[in-house]
Amino acid sequence: MRTTVTLDPDVEQLLHERMTARGVSFKQALNDAVRESSTPRVDYFFETPSRSIGLRYDATKALQIAGELEDEEILTKMRAGR
């Protein structure tokens, strides 16, 4: 596709630097820049720090407790329906 684009002077300078550094045409430098800008970056790392708030919880019985609570809820609903 052929189109006319008006570039800001700083963008034009960036494209000329890319052309020189990579030894490519203006068209190729522009196409590469557009492609790179639309590709998600994966060169970052995000980490959320954690801190102890002093609670001690044994997660080994979490499923058992959840099951018991669910059973109680079911029995409560069944009794209410009588």
ChimeraX commands (.cxc) that place a marker at each C-alpha (Angstrom):
marker #1 position 0.00,0.00,0.00 radius 0.5
marker #1 position 1.28,3.41,-0.86 radius 0.5
marker #1 position 0.41,6.35,1.38 radius 0.5
marker #1 position 1.74,9.73,2.46 radius 0.5
marker #1 position 2.87,10.13,6.05 radius 0.5
marker #1 position 4.02,13.35,7.70 radius 0.5
marker #1 position 6.67,12.60,10.30 radius 0.5
marker #1 position 7.77,14.82,13.13 radius 0.5
marker #1 position 11.44,15.81,12.84 radius 0.5
marker #1 position 12.48,13.65,15.80 radius 0.5
marker #1 position 10.73,10.58,14.34 radius 0.5
marker #1 position 12.38,11.18,10.98 radius 0.5
marker #1 position 15.76,11.34,12.74 radius 0.5
marker #1 position 15.05,8.05,14.55 radius 0.5
marker #1 position 14.17,6.36,11.27 radius 0.5
marker #1 position 17.33,7.66,9.58 radius 0.5
marker #1 position 19.39,6.35,12.51 radius 0.5
marker #1 position 17.67,2.97,12.16 radius 0.5
marker #1 position 18.36,2.96,8.42 radius 0.5
marker #1 position 22.04,3.63,9.01 radius 0.5
marker #1 position 22.47,1.19,11.87 radius 0.5
marker #1 position 20.71,-1.67,10.10 radius 0.5
marker #1 position 21.65,-0.86,6.53 radius 0.5
marker #1 position 18.05,-0.90,5.32 radius 0.5
marker #1 position 15.85,1.35,3.20 radius 0.5
marker #1 position 13.54,4.02,4.61 radius 0.5
marker #1 position 10.55,1.82,3.76 radius 0.5
marker #1 position 12.04,-1.18,5.56 radius 0.5
marker #1 position 13.03,0.89,8.61 radius 0.5
marker #1 position 9.52,2.32,8.87 radius 0.5
marker #1 position 7.81,-1.08,8.43 radius 0.5
marker #1 position 10.10,-2.68,11.02 radius 0.5
marker #1 position 9.45,0.12,13.51 radius 0.5
marker #1 position 5.67,-0.23,13.13 radius 0.5
marker #1 position 5.85,-4.02,13.51 radius 0.5
marker #1 position 8.05,-3.78,16.60 radius 0.5
marker #1 position 5.74,-1.25,18.22 radius 0.5
marker #1 position 2.74,-3.55,17.77 radius 0.5
marker #1 position 4.48,-6.61,19.26 radius 0.5
marker #1 position 4.01,-7.04,23.03 radius 0.5
marker #1 position 7.21,-6.61,25.02 radius 0.5
marker #1 position 8.33,-9.55,27.10 radius 0.5
marker #1 position 11.63,-8.17,28.30 radius 0.5
marker #1 position 10.30,-6.97,31.64 radius 0.5
marker #1 position 9.79,-8.69,34.94 radius 0.5
marker #1 position 7.13,-7.77,37.47 radius 0.5
marker #1 position 7.34,-8.87,41.06 radius 0.5
marker #1 position 5.08,-8.02,43.95 radius 0.5
marker #1 position 6.88,-8.03,47.27 radius 0.5
marker #1 position 5.19,-9.89,50.10 radius 0.5
marker #1 position 5.39,-9.40,53.82 radius 0.5
marker #1 position 4.30,-11.46,56.77 radius 0.5
marker #1 position 1.35,-10.04,58.68 radius 0.5
marker #1 position 1.86,-12.41,61.56 radius 0.5
marker #1 position -0.96,-14.85,60.84 radius 0.5
marker #1 position -0.21,-18.53,60.95 radius 0.5
marker #1 position -2.43,-20.67,58.77 radius 0.5
marker #1 position -2.04,-24.33,57.93 radius 0.5
marker #1 position -3.27,-24.70,54.36 radius 0.5
marker #1 position -3.04,-28.50,54.40 radius 0.5
marker #1 position -6.60,-28.82,55.70 radius 0.5
marker #1 position -8.11,-26.01,53.63 radius 0.5
marker #1 position -10.02,-28.36,51.31 radius 0.5
marker #1 position -11.36,-30.34,54.24 radius 0.5
marker #1 position -12.58,-27.16,55.95 radius 0.5
marker #1 position -14.12,-25.89,52.70 radius 0.5
marker #1 position -15.92,-29.19,52.24 radius 0.5
marker #1 position -17.27,-29.11,55.76 radius 0.5
marker #1 position -18.54,-25.56,55.31 radius 0.5
marker #1 position -20.19,-26.52,52.05 radius 0.5
marker #1 position -21.84,-29.54,53.69 radius 0.5
marker #1 position -23.17,-27.33,56.49 radius 0.5
marker #1 position -24.60,-24.88,53.94 radius 0.5
marker #1 position -26.33,-27.69,52.04 radius 0.5
marker #1 position -27.83,-29.11,55.25 radius 0.5
marker #1 position -29.04,-25.66,56.30 radius 0.5
marker #1 position -30.79,-25.17,52.95 radius 0.5
marker #1 position -32.31,-28.64,53.09 radius 0.5
marker #1 position -33.67,-28.04,56.60 radius 0.5
marker #1 position -35.10,-24.69,55.57 radius 0.5
marker #1 position -36.94,-26.35,52.67 radius 0.5
marker #1 position -38.84,-28.80,54.90 radius 0.5
marker link #1:1,2 radius 0.2
marker link #1:2,3 radius 0.2
marker link #1:3,4 radius 0.2
marker link #1:4,5 radius 0.2
marker link #1:5,6 radius 0.2
marker link #1:6,7 radius 0.2
marker link #1:7,8 radius 0.2
marker link #1:8,9 radius 0.2
marker link #1:9,10 radius 0.2
marker link #1:10,11 radius 0.2
marker link #1:11,12 radius 0.2
marker link #1:12,13 radius 0.2
marker link #1:13,14 radius 0.2
marker link #1:14,15 radius 0.2
marker link #1:15,16 radius 0.2
marker link #1:16,17 radius 0.2
marker link #1:17,18 radius 0.2
marker link #1:18,19 radius 0.2
marker link #1:19,20 radius 0.2
marker link #1:20,21 radius 0.2
marker link #1:21,22 radius 0.2
marker link #1:22,23 radius 0.2
marker link #1:23,24 radius 0.2
marker link #1:24,25 radius 0.2
marker link #1:25,26 radius 0.2
marker link #1:26,27 radius 0.2
marker link #1:27,28 radius 0.2
marker link #1:28,29 radius 0.2
marker link #1:29,30 radius 0.2
marker link #1:30,31 radius 0.2
marker link #1:31,32 radius 0.2
marker link #1:32,33 radius 0.2
marker link #1:33,34 radius 0.2
marker link #1:34,35 radius 0.2
marker link #1:35,36 radius 0.2
marker link #1:36,37 radius 0.2
marker link #1:37,38 radius 0.2
marker link #1:38,39 radius 0.2
marker link #1:39,40 radius 0.2
marker link #1:40,41 radius 0.2
marker link #1:41,42 radius 0.2
marker link #1:42,43 radius 0.2
marker link #1:43,44 radius 0.2
marker link #1:44,45 radius 0.2
marker link #1:45,46 radius 0.2
marker link #1:46,47 radius 0.2
marker link #1:47,48 radius 0.2
marker link #1:48,49 radius 0.2
marker link #1:49,50 radius 0.2
marker link #1:50,51 radius 0.2
marker link #1:51,52 radius 0.2
marker link #1:52,53 radius 0.2
marker link #1:53,54 radius 0.2
marker link #1:54,55 radius 0.2
marker link #1:55,56 radius 0.2
marker link #1:56,57 radius 0.2
marker link #1:57,58 radius 0.2
marker link #1:58,59 radius 0.2
marker link #1:59,60 radius 0.2
marker link #1:60,61 radius 0.2
marker link #1:61,62 radius 0.2
marker link #1:62,63 radius 0.2
marker link #1:63,64 radius 0.2
marker link #1:64,65 radius 0.2
marker link #1:65,66 radius 0.2
marker link #1:66,67 radius 0.2
marker link #1:67,68 radius 0.2
marker link #1:68,69 radius 0.2
marker link #1:69,70 radius 0.2
marker link #1:70,71 radius 0.2
marker link #1:71,72 radius 0.2
marker link #1:72,73 radius 0.2
marker link #1:73,74 radius 0.2
marker link #1:74,75 radius 0.2
marker link #1:75,76 radius 0.2
marker link #1:76,77 radius 0.2
marker link #1:77,78 radius 0.2
marker link #1:78,79 radius 0.2
marker link #1:79,80 radius 0.2
marker link #1:80,81 radius 0.2
marker link #1:81,82 radius 0.2
view
